[in-house]
Amino acid sequence: MKNASDSDTRPFTVMIVDDVQDIRELYERFFEYEGARVITAADGVSALQVVLFHRPDVIILDVAMPQINGVDVIRSLKGDPRTREIPVVVVSGQHDMRKTALEAGADAYVRKPVLPDQLLQQVKRTLRAPHAAPAPK
């Protein structure tokens, strides 16, 4: 399990799932600059496939996406023993989705627009949480 010092000093792998390319690229560049390994997916279907191969330490997930929305992605992740321990930080402009996302199993919910450094701080808090453990590699 990661502790506060681990998430601040050790590199971690973050998966960014958003259907808006500019957002993915912005967060990807920022998190890489901060020393994280970054994996991206443009939709929920891709995310569910990629997560099994890469096993990120944390997932940043949009709610409104084509094919499979973020809430259904969370339910799939949390329902699968291979991925249920991966913390999920939902980032959404849909302000009425907070309760639904958290009930589905999200570990944190952040409203868009959010600056990358604010998102990084939320990711670090989520990784330090007692329930958050890195996914088995």
N, C-alpha and C positions, 0 to 999 in steps of 0.2 A: 504494500500500500504506500502511496506517495504521502509525504508529509510536507509541511510548509516550505522547508528549505529545499526539498527535492524539486518542487514545481517552479521554484524561483531560480535554481541553478542548473538543473539537468535539462537537456533538450527533451522535448516531448513532441509527439506526433499529433497534429490536429487535422481533422477532415472537415473541409468547408463544403457544405451542400447548399447551393443556391442556383436558381435558374437564370439569374441575371449575371452575365459574364463579367461586367465591370465590377460588381460587388465581389465576386469570387476572386478576381485578379487583385483588387485593392487589399482584401484581407490576406490573400496568399502572399503578396509582397511584404506586407507589414509583419506577418507572423514569421516569415523566413528571415527578415531583417532582425527580428527578436530572437532568432536562434532555433525556432521550431522547424520540424520537418512537416511539410504540408502536402496533403492529398486533397484533390477537389473532385466534385461530382456536380453535374448540371441538373440532375433530377433525382427523385426518390428511387427509381428503378436502378439507376447506376450506383447510387449510394449503397443500396442493399447488396449489390454484387461486389463492389470494391471493398467494402468494410470487412468482408470475410477474408480477403487476401492481405490487406494492409494492417488490420487490427490497430486503429489509432487509439491514442490515450484519451482523446476527447473529440466530440463531434459538434460542430457549429451548424445548425440546421434551420433553414427557412421553412415557413409553414406553407405559403402559397406557391405550389409548384405543379407543373403538368404531370400527368400520369398518376403518380401517387403523391398525395400531399404529405406535409411534414408530420402531422399527427399520426397518420397511418404508418409512416416510416418509424416513428418512435414506438408504436405498438409492436411492429415487427421486430425491431431491435431488442426491446425489453422482453419479448416473448420467446426469444431464441437464447438458449443457454450459452451459445458461443459469443453473443454480443451484449447480453443483458447488463453486464457490469461496466460497459463503456458509458461514461457520463455524456449527456446530451444537453447542450446549451441552445435553446431556441432563440432565434433572432427574427422578429417579425414586425411588420408594420400593421398587422391586424391586431389591434389593441384588445379586442374582445376574445382573443384566443388563448390568453394566459392560463386561465383556469383549465381549459380543455387540454392544453399542452402538458401542464403539470400533472393533471389526472392521468394522462396517457403514459406518463413516466419520465417526462423531461426533468432534468436536474436543476435547470435554471431557465429563466425567461427574460429576454432583453428586448426592449422596444426599439424599432428602427425609427428614425435614423440613430445610429450609434457610431461614435468615433472608434477607430481601431484600437486605440490605447484603452478606452473604457471596456471594450470587448475583451481585450487581453487580460485586464484585471478580473473580469468576471470568470474567464476561463481558469485563471490561477486560483481564484476562490473555490471554483467547482472542483478542481483537481486536489485542493487541500481538504475538501469536505471528507468527513469520516467514511461515508458510504462510497466514495470514489476510489476505485482501484484500477490500475492499468489493465488493459485486456491481456489475456494470456497470449504470448507470442508464439 
